Amino acid sequence: MPTFTTACPRNCYSTCSMLVTVENNRVIRIEAHPDNQATEQGVCLKGLSYVERQNSPNRLLTPLKRSRKNFDQPSHVSIDWDTALDEISYNLHETKKEFGPQAVMYYAASGTKGWLNRIGSRFWRLFGGYTSVYGDLCWPAGLEATRLTLGENKHNVPWDLINARLIIQWGKNPAETNIQQMHFIEQSIQQGGKLVVIDPRRTATSVQAEMHIQPRPGTDGALALGIGHLLIQNNWIDETFIDQYIHGFPEYARLVERYSPQTVSEICDIPIPQIETLAKLIGTIQPVTINAGYGMQRYTNGGQSIRAIIALCAITGNIGKPGSGWVYANLQSHIFDHGKDPLDSYPPQSPDGIARISISTARLGSDMLAQTDPPLKFLWVERGNPVSQNPETHKTLAAFRQLNFRVVVDELLTDTAMEADIILPAKNLFEQTDVINAYWHSYIQLKQQVVKASPEIRPESEVYWRLGLRLGFSQEDMVHAGIPHPGESDQLLQKMLEDINLIHNSSITLEKLAKGPILAPGTEPIAFSDLKFLTPSKKIELASFEAAERWHVDYLPSWTPPVESAVSVGISKEYPLQLLTPNTKNAIHSQFHNLEIIRQFDRGALLSISSADAKSRNLNSGDRARVFNQRGELILEVSIEDSLRPGCVSCPNGYWLQNGKNVNVLSAGRETDMGFGAAFHDNLVQVEKWEGSKK
């Protein structure tokens, strides 16, 4: 039985290398690939479940067409590819003729990583134009805060974490969301290292920590400034490093004077001794690594909070050394971007006018509805499930339903696919070769084709090619635009690699990648070891005038309350509880929940609530509760968990609207303070016992 090297293309920290065994054109076994030092411990349950996912009876195997116009009773029937592409091309032609090409919206998310995913935007540019989104649902506030402070988004190789003697997981739960990292954390602890977790929830990571701090959500920046106050007050700082490599320290020092332990205790609602102990740990232990998760920057003050946390690494000299540093995003493998700032990929307006980049991902529904000259009439969605995953579900649905025509490319009948007029079945990771990078380690990997897809499943590259022929594009124009002829995508990938080899003086080939992962050329095992920073001052910028000019925030990493939180509006009688919507270890956002192997271990979309908050509402575990605010409501089963701080409730994101469990019916369409991120966690709700019918 043949075994192939491949890699997981999901939007996940780990981006695991895998060995896949195939028998009779079926994937039958998935194992760890030993050549990836970051993931050699093995893939997670989701990775193992690819065996079921590949062969799932729920997978879409033919194009589907909506047979009813009533969205409340959606129904789709199978059609052949010619009919599907004919209908799509007709509607595209009519839309362009009557309203212009920018009446077509192209929405592509990050459900599958890969270089061939760039083909979509190339096609729509060849079409003459389109409308698309800027921003990101996941991590951009932290990306921009890191870029403004350090100049680049990179960090030490994952296995360097073994050398840390203090590891702070600030709002990250790697025991569930980055399981391979726990191996390095445990090795550090075995060698005398200490683990601190800062999280409003007690998680599988925090139970292994020496110290767990549970601040009020949205106050992380204030806590970081309070730690900075104590570090300076006690002279637990590296003055030599500050003098040589930090810009804006005097101004920062004046800022943190205002954040005494008493002040921070009141803001964060945590005991003063915890603040003092954490400051002493950071100030007296070397080396220190601080690793922030993405959830804690999904507030309207998220970027400034990240800047304040990075400052703690900087003023203690924990940058550019083994075992130390800021771990958030490692983009050293993003070599095809030629080192560009990720934000430059989605400015608010395309410079050449072909693409109208005018819709905020965080405000998807409301911005779509607001488009004029021309209004939106046609929608194409691939690699994403925005009905489930974007804020303010009801506005997203309203925007989708006012369009004339909708196309969705997916493997399953997701919430978004259910809204489509035509659904095209997508290939999966085993059915087309692609090259992928990562954002935790810096390996370049080949996600190679290991099985032949059903004849009715076609990769997006082939779909665009055949659609282009119907729209009158010449084969020469499509090849020139970077849309490969069916069956020639490998040649396009090899050409991309050749371009990279010229730029980086490397020799990466598809043949080499087929044997195993390759570290990106120029990978720095210890990030910033040369102490060179691509900022305007060429130093670490605690004072950033670019932050003030570009994002209209304080040039220092000051703290302001989130727009919608208990700390900003006080304890609201109407909506007194902060809703957290974390990821679950059993899924990646809205993927994997449908698989039987996952369901065996998945508790479902439960509402976690503290015993104090449950008691005041006469709630017991197993009861059903109504969770609501001015935007919507959910009926969820209650799980009483004193692992959650009072004043907070929690329900994982990713469960589908069609099952009545989508948390984004409650979220608001707001952007983070920088980076055009989605401030999901600025979200106050009320909970009451639901007296409706039992389960």
C-alpha positions as CSV (number, residue, x, y, z in Angstrom):
1,M,0.0,0.0,0.0
2,P,1.5,3.3,-1.0
3,T,2.2,6.0,1.6
4,F,2.5,9.7,0.7
5,T,3.8,12.8,2.3
6,T,1.1,15.5,2.7
7,A,0.1,18.3,5.1
8,C,-3.1,19.6,6.8
9,P,-4.2,22.7,5.0
10,R,-6.7,23.9,7.6
11,N,-6.5,27.4,9.2
12,C,-4.7,26.1,12.3
13,Y,-1.5,26.9,14.2
14,S,0.0,23.5,13.7
15,T,-0.2,22.8,9.9
16,C,0.9,19.2,10.6
17,S,2.9,17.2,8.3
18,M,1.3,13.8,7.7
19,L,2.0,10.4,6.2
20,V,-1.1,9.1,4.4
21,T,-1.6,5.5,3.4
22,V,-3.9,4.7,0.5
23,E,-5.6,1.5,-0.5
24,N,-7.9,1.1,-3.5
25,N,-8.1,4.9,-4.0
26,R,-9.2,5.3,-0.4
27,V,-7.3,7.0,2.5
28,I,-7.1,4.3,5.2
29,R,-4.4,5.6,7.7
30,I,-2.9,8.9,8.8
31,E,0.3,9.2,10.8
32,A,2.8,11.8,11.9
33,H,5.6,12.8,9.5
34,P,8.9,12.6,11.5
35,D,10.6,15.3,9.4
36,N,8.6,18.2,10.8
37,Q,10.2,19.1,14.2
38,A,7.1,21.1,15.2
39,T,4.5,18.3,14.7
40,E,6.5,15.1,14.9
41,Q,4.4,14.1,18.0
42,G,1.4,13.4,15.7
43,V,-1.8,14.9,14.4
44,C,-4.8,15.7,16.5
45,L,-8.2,14.1,16.4
46,K,-9.3,16.3,13.6
47,G,-6.4,15.2,11.5
48,L,-7.1,11.6,12.2
49,S,-10.8,12.2,11.3
50,Y,-9.7,12.9,7.7
51,V,-10.2,9.2,7.0
52,E,-13.9,9.6,7.7
53,R,-14.1,13.1,6.1
54,Q,-12.6,11.8,2.8
55,N,-15.2,9.1,2.6
56,S,-18.2,10.8,4.3
57,P,-21.6,10.0,3.0
58,N,-22.6,13.7,3.6
59,R,-20.1,14.9,1.1
60,L,-21.4,16.8,-2.0
61,L,-20.6,14.8,-5.1
62,T,-22.5,16.7,-7.8
63,P,-23.5,20.3,-8.5
64,L,-26.8,21.3,-6.9
65,K,-29.4,23.8,-7.9
66,R,-32.0,25.5,-5.7
67,S,-35.4,24.2,-6.6
68,R,-37.4,26.6,-4.3
69,K,-37.1,30.4,-4.0
70,N,-38.3,30.3,-0.4
71,F,-35.2,30.6,1.8
72,D,-37.1,29.3,4.8
73,Q,-37.6,26.0,3.1
74,P,-34.5,25.5,1.0
75,S,-34.2,22.6,-1.4
76,H,-31.6,21.7,-3.9
77,V,-31.5,19.1,-6.6
78,S,-28.6,17.5,-8.5
79,I,-27.7,18.9,-11.9
80,D,-24.8,18.2,-14.3
81,W,-21.7,20.4,-14.6
82,D,-22.7,21.8,-18.0
83,T,-26.0,23.0,-16.7
84,A,-24.4,24.5,-13.6
85,L,-21.7,26.3,-15.5
86,D,-24.1,27.5,-18.2
87,E,-26.4,29.0,-15.5
88,I,-23.5,30.7,-13.7
89,S,-22.0,32.1,-16.9
90,Y,-25.4,33.4,-18.0
91,N,-26.0,35.2,-14.7
92,L,-22.5,36.6,-14.7
93,H,-22.9,37.9,-18.2
94,E,-26.3,39.5,-17.4
95,T,-24.9,41.1,-14.2
96,K,-21.9,42.5,-15.9
97,K,-24.0,43.9,-18.8
98,E,-26.6,45.6,-16.7
99,F,-24.6,46.7,-13.6
100,G,-20.9,46.3,-14.4
101,P,-18.4,43.8,-13.1
102,Q,-18.2,45.2,-9.6
103,A,-21.7,44.1,-9.0
104,V,-20.1,40.7,-8.6
105,M,-18.8,39.9,-5.1
106,Y,-16.0,37.4,-4.6
107,Y,-15.7,36.1,-1.0
108,A,-12.9,33.7,-0.2
109,A,-12.0,32.7,3.3
110,S,-9.3,30.6,4.9
111,G,-11.0,27.2,5.2
112,T,-8.2,25.7,3.1
113,K,-4.7,27.1,2.7
114,G,-2.7,26.8,-0.4
115,W,-1.0,28.8,-3.2
116,L,-3.5,27.7,-5.8
117,N,-6.2,29.5,-3.8
118,R,-4.8,32.7,-5.4
119,I,-6.4,31.7,-8.7
120,G,-9.8,33.0,-7.7
121,S,-8.8,36.7,-7.6
122,R,-6.9,36.3,-10.8
123,F,-10.0,35.0,-12.5
124,W,-12.2,37.8,-11.3
125,R,-9.6,40.4,-12.4
126,L,-9.7,38.8,-15.9
127,F,-13.5,39.1,-15.7
128,G,-13.0,42.8,-15.6
129,G,-13.5,43.6,-11.9
130,Y,-15.3,42.5,-8.8
131,T,-16.1,43.6,-5.2
132,S,-14.4,41.9,-2.3
133,V,-13.7,42.3,1.4
134,Y,-10.9,43.6,3.5
135,G,-9.9,42.6,7.0
136,D,-10.0,39.2,8.6
137,L,-12.1,37.3,11.2
138,C,-9.1,35.8,13.0
139,W,-6.0,37.6,14.0
140,P,-5.3,41.0,12.3
141,A,-5.3,43.3,15.3
142,G,-2.5,41.2,16.8
143,L,-0.7,41.1,13.4
144,E,-0.7,44.8,13.1
145,A,0.2,45.5,16.7
146,T,3.2,43.2,16.3
147,R,4.3,44.8,13.0
148,L,4.0,48.3,14.5
149,T,6.1,47.3,17.5
150,L,8.7,44.9,16.1
151,G,8.5,45.5,12.4
152,E,7.7,41.9,11.4
153,N,5.5,39.0,12.4
154,K,8.0,36.3,13.2
155,H,9.0,34.3,16.3
156,N,11.5,31.6,17.4
157,V,11.1,28.1,16.0
158,P,8.5,26.2,18.0
159,W,11.0,23.8,19.6
160,D,13.0,26.6,21.0
161,L,10.3,26.9,23.7
162,I,12.1,24.2,25.5
163,N,14.7,26.8,26.5
164,A,12.2,29.1,28.1
165,R,12.3,29.3,31.9
166,L,9.0,31.2,32.1
167,I,6.2,30.6,29.6
168,I,3.1,32.8,29.7
169,Q,0.1,31.6,27.7
170,W,-1.9,34.8,27.5
171,G,-5.4,33.9,26.3
172,K,-4.2,30.8,24.5
173,N,-5.2,27.2,25.2
174,P,-2.7,25.1,23.3
175,A,-3.7,21.9,25.1
176,E,-6.8,22.1,22.8
177,T,-5.9,24.4,19.9
178,N,-2.1,23.7,19.3
179,I,-1.5,20.3,21.0
180,Q,2.0,19.9,19.6
181,Q,3.1,23.0,21.5
182,M,2.3,21.3,24.8
183,H,5.1,18.9,24.1
184,F,7.6,21.7,24.2
185,I,5.9,23.3,27.2
186,E,6.1,20.1,29.1
187,Q,9.8,19.7,28.3
188,S,10.5,23.2,29.5
189,I,8.7,22.4,32.8
190,Q,10.7,19.2,33.2
191,Q,13.8,21.3,33.0
192,G,12.7,23.7,35.7
193,G,10.6,26.1,33.6
194,K,7.3,27.7,34.9
195,L,4.0,28.0,33.1
196,V,1.6,30.9,33.7
197,V,-1.8,31.1,32.1
198,I,-3.9,34.2,31.8
199,D,-7.5,33.4,30.7
200,P,-11.0,34.1,32.0
201,R,-11.6,30.3,31.7
202,R,-9.8,27.5,33.4
203,T,-8.7,25.4,30.5
204,A,-6.9,22.1,29.9
205,T,-3.7,24.3,29.6
206,S,-4.3,26.2,32.8
207,V,-4.6,23.0,34.9
208,Q,-0.9,22.4,34.2
209,A,0.1,25.9,35.1
210,E,1.9,27.0,38.3
211,M,-0.3,30.2,38.2
212,H,-3.6,31.0,36.6
213,I,-5.0,34.5,36.4
214,Q,-8.6,35.2,35.4
215,P,-9.0,38.8,34.5
216,R,-12.2,40.4,33.4
217,P,-12.5,40.0,29.6
218,G,-11.2,43.0,27.6
219,T,-8.8,44.2,30.4
220,D,-5.6,42.4,29.2
221,G,-4.0,45.7,28.1
222,A,-4.6,47.2,31.6
223,L,-3.0,44.2,33.2
224,A,0.0,44.4,30.9
225,L,0.5,48.1,31.8
226,G,0.2,47.3,35.5
227,I,2.9,44.7,35.1
228,G,5.0,47.3,33.3
229,H,4.5,49.7,36.2
230,L,5.9,47.1,38.7
231,L,8.8,46.1,36.4
232,I,10.0,49.7,36.2
233,Q,9.3,50.4,39.9
234,N,11.4,47.4,41.0
235,N,14.1,47.9,38.4
236,W,13.3,44.5,36.9
237,I,14.2,45.8,33.4
238,D,17.1,45.6,31.1
239,E,18.3,49.2,30.9
240,T,21.1,48.4,28.4
241,F,18.7,46.7,26.0
242,I,16.2,49.6,26.5
243,D,18.8,52.3,25.7
244,Q,20.0,50.5,22.5
245,Y,16.9,49.0,21.1
246,I,13.7,50.6,22.3
247,H,12.1,53.7,21.0
248,G,9.7,55.6,23.3
249,F,10.6,54.1,26.7
250,P,10.4,57.4,28.7
251,E,6.9,58.1,27.3
252,Y,5.9,54.5,28.1
253,A,7.3,54.8,31.6
254,R,5.1,57.9,32.2
255,L,2.1,56.0,30.9
256,V,2.4,53.0,33.2
257,E,2.8,55.3,36.2
258,R,-1.0,55.6,36.1
259,Y,-1.5,51.8,36.4
260,S,-0.8,51.0,40.1
261,P,-1.6,47.5,41.4
262,Q,-4.7,49.0,43.1
263,T,-5.9,50.6,39.8
264,V,-5.3,47.4,37.8
265,S,-6.9,45.2,40.4
266,E,-10.1,47.3,40.2
267,I,-10.1,47.3,36.3
268,C,-9.2,43.6,35.9
269,D,-11.1,42.4,39.0
270,I,-8.1,40.3,40.2
271,P,-6.2,40.3,43.5
272,I,-3.2,42.6,43.9
273,P,-1.0,39.7,45.0
274,Q,-1.5,38.0,41.7
275,I,-0.4,41.2,39.8
276,E,2.7,41.5,42.0
277,T,3.6,37.8,41.7
278,L,3.3,37.8,37.9
279,A,5.4,41.0,37.7
280,K,8.1,39.4,39.9
281,L,8.2,36.2,37.8
282,I,8.6,38.2,34.6
283,G,11.2,40.5,36.1
284,T,13.4,38.0,37.8
285,I,13.3,34.9,35.5
286,Q,15.2,34.6,32.3
287,P,14.4,33.8,29.5
288,V,10.7,34.5,29.2
289,T,8.4,33.7,26.3
290,I,5.0,35.3,26.1
291,N,2.5,33.6,23.7
292,A,-0.8,35.3,23.1
293,G,-3.9,33.6,21.6
294,Y,-6.2,35.2,19.1
295,G,-9.3,35.4,21.2
296,M,-8.0,38.1,23.5
297,Q,-7.4,40.5,20.6
298,R,-10.9,40.1,19.3
299,Y,-12.1,43.2,21.2
300,T,-12.4,46.8,20.1
301,N,-9.2,47.5,22.1
302,G,-7.4,44.3,20.9
303,G,-4.5,45.8,19.0
304,Q,-3.5,48.2,21.8
305,S,-3.7,45.3,24.3
306,I,-1.3,43.3,22.2
307,R,1.1,46.3,22.0
308,A,1.1,46.6,25.8
309,I,1.9,42.9,26.2
310,I,4.8,42.9,23.7
311,A,6.2,45.8,25.7
312,L,6.8,43.4,28.6
313,C,9.1,41.3,26.5
314,A,10.9,44.4,25.3
315,I,11.7,46.2,28.5
316,T,13.0,43.0,30.1
317,G,15.3,42.2,27.2
318,N,13.4,39.1,26.2
319,I,13.7,39.6,22.4
320,G,16.2,38.0,20.1
321,K,17.4,35.3,22.5
322,P,16.9,31.5,22.8
323,G,13.9,30.7,25.0
324,S,12.6,34.2,24.9
325,G,10.4,36.4,22.8
326,W,6.9,37.2,21.6
327,V,5.0,34.3,20.0
328,Y,2.0,35.2,18.0
329,A,2.4,34.7,14.3
330,N,5.4,33.3,12.5
331,L,5.2,34.4,8.8
332,Q,8.7,33.3,7.8
333,S,7.2,30.6,5.5
334,H,5.1,33.2,3.7
335,I,7.9,33.7,1.1
336,F,5.5,34.0,-1.8
337,D,4.4,37.3,-0.3
338,H,7.9,38.6,-0.7
339,G,7.9,39.9,2.9
340,K,4.9,42.2,2.4
341,D,2.9,43.3,5.4
342,P,-0.2,41.0,5.4
343,L,-2.4,44.1,5.7
344,D,-1.2,45.3,2.3
345,S,-3.2,42.3,0.9
346,Y,-6.4,44.1,1.6
347,P,-6.3,47.9,1.6
348,P,-9.7,49.6,1.6
349,Q,-9.4,50.4,-2.1
350,S,-7.6,48.6,-4.9
351,P,-5.1,51.0,-6.5
352,D,-6.0,50.1,-10.1
353,G,-9.8,50.2,-9.6
354,I,-10.4,46.7,-11.0
355,A,-11.2,45.3,-7.6
356,R,-13.5,47.3,-5.4
357,I,-12.2,46.4,-1.9
358,S,-15.0,48.0,0.0
359,I,-16.6,45.6,2.4
360,S,-15.3,45.0,6.0
361,T,-15.2,41.3,6.9
362,A,-16.3,42.3,10.4
363,R,-19.3,44.2,9.0
364,L,-20.0,41.8,6.1
365,G,-23.8,41.9,6.0
366,S,-24.3,45.6,6.7
367,D,-21.5,46.6,4.3
368,M,-22.9,44.4,1.5
369,L,-26.3,46.0,1.9
370,A,-24.8,49.5,1.7
371,Q,-23.0,49.0,-1.6
372,T,-24.1,51.3,-4.4
373,D,-22.9,52.3,-7.8
374,P,-23.2,49.5,-8.5
375,P,-25.2,47.5,-5.9
376,L,-24.2,43.9,-5.4
377,K,-26.2,41.4,-7.5
378,F,-24.0,38.2,-7.7
379,L,-22.1,36.4,-5.0
380,W,-19.3,33.7,-5.3
381,V,-18.2,32.1,-2.0
382,E,-15.4,29.6,-1.7
383,R,-13.4,28.1,1.2
384,G,-15.6,29.8,3.8
385,N,-18.9,29.7,5.6
386,P,-19.7,33.3,6.3
387,V,-23.3,32.7,7.3
388,S,-22.0,30.8,10.4
389,Q,-18.7,32.5,11.0
390,N,-19.1,36.2,10.4
391,P,-20.7,38.6,13.0
392,E,-24.4,39.5,12.9
393,T,-25.8,36.5,11.2
394,H,-29.2,38.2,10.5
395,K,-27.5,41.0,8.5
396,T,-25.4,38.5,6.6
397,L,-28.5,36.5,5.7
398,A,-30.4,39.7,4.7
399,A,-27.5,40.8,2.4
400,F,-27.2,37.3,0.8
401,R,-30.9,37.1,0.2
402,Q,-31.2,40.5,-1.6
403,L,-28.9,39.3,-4.3
404,N,-30.0,38.0,-7.7
405,F,-27.7,35.0,-7.8
406,R,-25.4,33.1,-5.4
407,V,-22.8,30.4,-6.0
408,V,-21.1,28.5,-3.2
409,V,-18.2,26.0,-3.6
410,D,-18.0,23.6,-0.7
411,E,-17.7,19.9,0.3
412,L,-20.9,20.0,2.5
413,L,-24.3,21.7,2.7
414,T,-23.1,24.3,5.1
415,D,-25.3,27.2,6.3
416,T,-23.8,29.3,3.5
417,A,-24.3,26.6,0.9
418,M,-28.0,26.4,1.9
419,E,-28.4,30.0,0.7
420,A,-26.9,29.3,-2.8
421,D,-28.7,29.1,-6.1
422,I,-25.9,26.8,-7.4
423,I,-23.6,24.7,-5.2
424,L,-20.4,23.3,-6.7
425,P,-18.8,20.3,-5.0
426,A,-15.3,21.1,-3.8
427,K,-12.2,18.9,-4.0
428,N,-10.7,18.0,-0.6
429,L,-7.1,18.0,0.5
430,F,-6.3,14.6,-0.9
431,E,-7.5,15.3,-4.4
432,Q,-5.4,18.1,-5.7
433,T,-1.7,19.0,-5.3
434,D,-0.9,22.4,-3.7
435,V,1.9,24.1,-1.8
436,I,1.2,25.5,1.7
437,N,2.9,27.5,4.3
438,A,2.1,28.0,8.0
439,Y,2.0,30.6,10.8
440,W,3.5,28.8,13.8
441,H,6.5,26.9,12.2
442,S,8.2,28.0,9.0
443,Y,8.0,24.8,6.9
444,I,7.0,24.9,3.2
445,Q,5.0,21.7,2.5
446,L,3.4,19.8,-0.3
447,K,-0.2,18.9,0.0
448,Q,-0.1,16.4,-2.8
449,Q,-2.8,14.5,-4.5
450,V,-3.0,11.0,-3.2
451,V,-6.4,9.8,-4.5
452,K,-8.4,10.4,-7.7
453,A,-11.6,12.4,-7.1
454,S,-15.0,11.3,-8.3
455,P,-15.5,12.4,-11.9
456,E,-18.1,14.9,-10.7
457,I,-15.7,16.7,-8.3
458,R,-13.5,19.3,-9.9
459,P,-10.9,21.5,-8.3
460,E,-11.5,25.2,-8.3
461,S,-8.8,25.8,-10.8
462,E,-10.6,23.6,-13.4
463,V,-13.9,25.2,-12.6
464,Y,-12.5,28.7,-13.3
465,W,-10.9,27.5,-16.5
466,R,-14.2,26.0,-17.9
467,L,-16.2,29.0,-16.7
468,G,-13.7,31.3,-18.4
469,L,-14.2,29.6,-21.7
470,R,-17.9,30.1,-21.4
471,L,-17.4,33.8,-20.7
472,G,-15.2,34.1,-23.8
473,F,-11.8,34.3,-22.2
474,S,-9.0,32.9,-24.4
475,Q,-6.8,30.1,-23.2
476,E,-3.8,32.3,-23.7
477,D,-5.3,35.1,-21.5
478,M,-6.1,32.6,-18.7
479,V,-2.7,31.0,-18.8
480,H,-1.1,34.5,-18.7
481,A,-3.3,35.4,-15.8
482,G,-2.0,32.4,-13.9
483,I,-5.1,30.1,-14.3
484,P,-3.7,26.7,-15.3
485,H,-5.1,24.5,-18.0
486,P,-6.9,21.5,-16.4
487,G,-4.2,19.0,-15.4
488,E,-1.4,21.5,-15.5
489,S,-1.6,23.0,-12.0
490,D,1.6,21.2,-10.9
491,Q,3.4,23.1,-13.6
492,L,2.1,26.4,-12.2
493,L,3.2,25.4,-8.7
494,Q,6.7,24.5,-10.0
495,K,6.9,27.9,-11.8
496,M,6.0,29.6,-8.5
497,L,8.7,27.7,-6.7
498,E,11.2,28.7,-9.5
499,D,10.4,32.4,-8.9
500,I,10.9,32.0,-5.2
501,N,14.2,30.1,-5.7
502,L,15.5,33.1,-7.8
503,I,14.5,35.6,-5.1
504,H,15.9,33.6,-2.2
505,N,18.7,31.7,-3.8
506,S,17.1,28.4,-2.9
507,S,16.4,25.1,-4.6
508,I,12.9,24.0,-3.5
509,T,11.1,21.7,-6.0
510,L,7.9,19.7,-6.0
511,E,10.0,16.5,-6.0
512,K,11.9,17.5,-2.8
513,L,8.7,18.6,-1.1
514,A,7.1,15.3,-2.0
515,K,9.7,13.6,0.3
516,G,9.0,15.9,3.3
517,P,8.6,19.5,4.6
518,I,11.4,22.0,4.0
519,L,12.2,25.0,6.1
520,A,11.6,28.2,4.3
521,P,14.8,29.8,3.0
522,G,16.1,32.4,5.4
523,T,14.3,30.9,8.4
524,E,15.6,32.5,11.6
525,P,15.6,29.9,14.4
526,I,15.8,32.8,16.9
527,A,13.7,35.7,15.6
528,F,15.3,39.1,15.8
529,S,18.6,37.6,16.9
530,D,20.4,40.3,14.8
531,L,18.4,42.9,16.8
532,K,17.3,44.6,13.6
533,F,13.7,45.9,13.5
534,L,11.9,47.0,10.4
535,T,10.2,50.0,12.1
536,P,10.6,53.7,11.2
537,S,13.0,54.2,14.1
538,K,14.8,50.8,13.4
539,K,14.1,50.0,17.1
540,I,11.3,48.3,19.0
541,E,8.6,51.0,19.0
542,L,6.7,51.4,22.3
543,A,5.8,54.8,20.9
544,S,4.4,54.4,17.4
545,F,3.4,57.5,15.4
546,E,2.4,55.2,12.6
547,A,-0.2,53.6,14.9
548,A,-1.6,57.0,15.7
549,E,-1.7,58.2,12.1
550,R,-3.0,54.9,10.5
551,W,-5.4,53.7,13.2
552,H,-6.2,56.9,15.1
553,V,-5.2,55.3,18.4
554,D,-2.8,56.6,21.1
555,Y,0.8,56.4,19.9
556,L,1.5,54.6,23.2
557,P,-0.1,51.2,24.0
558,S,-2.7,52.8,26.3
559,W,-5.8,50.9,27.5
560,T,-9.4,51.9,26.9
561,P,-12.4,49.7,27.7
562,P,-14.0,47.6,24.9
563,V,-17.1,49.3,23.4
564,E,-19.4,46.6,24.7
565,S,-18.3,45.0,27.9
566,A,-19.0,45.0,31.6
567,V,-16.0,47.2,32.3
568,S,-17.2,49.8,29.8
569,V,-20.9,50.0,30.5
570,G,-20.8,48.8,34.1
571,I,-22.9,45.9,35.2
572,S,-25.9,46.2,32.9
573,K,-29.2,45.0,34.3
574,E,-30.4,44.3,30.8
575,Y,-27.3,42.4,29.5
576,P,-24.9,41.7,32.4
577,L,-22.9,38.8,31.1
578,Q,-19.9,38.8,28.8
579,L,-20.2,36.1,26.1
580,L,-17.0,34.4,25.1
581,T,-17.0,32.3,21.9
582,P,-13.8,30.3,21.9
583,N,-12.7,27.6,19.6
584,T,-13.2,23.9,20.6
585,K,-10.5,21.3,20.3
586,N,-12.9,19.1,18.3
587,A,-13.4,21.5,15.3
588,I,-11.8,24.3,13.4
589,H,-14.5,26.9,13.4
590,S,-17.4,25.4,11.4
591,Q,-15.5,22.4,10.1
592,F,-15.5,18.8,11.4
593,H,-18.6,18.9,13.7
594,N,-20.5,16.7,11.2
595,L,-18.2,13.7,11.5
596,E,-19.2,10.8,13.6
597,I,-15.7,10.3,15.1
598,I,-15.8,13.9,16.3
599,R,-19.3,13.6,17.7
600,Q,-18.2,10.8,20.0
601,F,-16.0,13.3,21.9
602,D,-17.9,16.6,21.3
603,R,-20.1,17.9,24.1
604,G,-21.9,20.2,21.6
605,A,-22.8,23.8,21.8
606,L,-23.3,24.0,25.6
607,L,-23.6,27.3,27.5
608,S,-20.9,27.3,30.2
609,I,-21.9,29.4,33.2
610,S,-20.5,29.8,36.7
611,S,-22.4,28.4,39.7
612,A,-23.0,31.9,41.1
613,D,-24.5,33.2,37.8
614,A,-26.5,29.9,37.4
615,K,-27.9,30.0,41.0
616,S,-29.3,33.6,40.6
617,R,-31.1,32.4,37.5
618,N,-32.4,29.1,39.0
619,L,-30.4,27.1,36.5
620,N,-29.0,23.6,36.9
621,S,-26.7,21.6,34.6
622,G,-28.8,20.0,31.8
623,D,-31.4,22.8,31.9
624,R,-32.1,24.7,28.8
625,A,-31.5,28.5,28.8
626,R,-32.3,31.4,26.6
627,V,-29.2,33.4,25.8
628,F,-30.2,36.7,24.2
629,N,-29.4,40.4,23.6
630,Q,-30.8,43.1,21.2
631,R,-29.4,41.2,18.2
632,G,-30.8,37.7,18.6
633,E,-31.2,34.7,20.9
634,L,-30.2,31.0,21.3
635,I,-31.6,28.1,23.2
636,L,-28.7,26.2,24.7
637,E,-28.2,23.4,27.2
638,V,-26.6,24.6,30.4
639,S,-23.3,23.3,31.8
640,I,-22.4,24.8,35.2
641,E,-18.6,25.2,35.4
642,D,-16.7,27.0,38.1
643,S,-13.8,27.0,35.8
644,L,-15.4,30.2,34.3
645,R,-15.2,33.4,36.1
646,P,-18.5,34.9,37.3
647,G,-19.9,37.5,34.9
648,C,-18.9,35.5,31.9
649,V,-20.7,32.8,29.9
650,S,-19.1,30.8,27.1
651,C,-20.2,28.8,24.1
652,P,-17.9,27.6,21.3
653,N,-18.2,29.1,17.9
654,G,-18.6,27.0,14.7
655,Y,-21.9,25.2,15.3
656,W,-24.3,25.7,12.5
657,L,-27.3,27.9,12.2
658,Q,-29.4,25.1,10.6
659,N,-28.9,23.3,13.9
660,G,-30.0,26.4,15.9
661,K,-26.5,26.7,17.6
662,N,-24.8,29.6,15.8
663,V,-23.3,32.0,18.4
664,N,-23.1,34.8,15.8
665,V,-26.8,35.5,15.9
666,L,-25.7,37.4,19.1
667,S,-22.4,39.1,17.9
668,A,-22.1,42.6,16.7
669,G,-20.4,43.7,13.4
670,R,-17.6,45.8,14.9
671,E,-13.9,46.2,13.9
672,T,-11.0,45.9,16.2
673,D,-9.0,49.1,16.9
674,M,-6.4,48.2,14.2
675,G,-6.0,45.7,11.5
676,F,-9.7,45.5,10.5
677,G,-10.3,42.5,12.7
678,A,-13.7,41.3,14.0
679,A,-14.4,42.3,17.7
680,F,-16.5,39.2,18.4
681,H,-16.1,39.3,22.1
682,D,-17.5,42.8,22.6
683,N,-20.7,41.0,23.3
684,L,-23.0,41.4,26.3
685,V,-25.9,39.0,26.8
686,Q,-28.6,38.0,29.3
687,V,-29.4,34.4,30.3
688,E,-32.6,33.1,31.6
689,K,-34.2,29.7,32.2
690,W,-36.1,28.6,29.1
691,E,-39.5,27.0,29.9
692,G,-40.1,25.7,26.4
693,S,-40.3,22.0,25.5
694,K,-37.6,19.7,26.8
695,K,-35.0,18.2,24.5
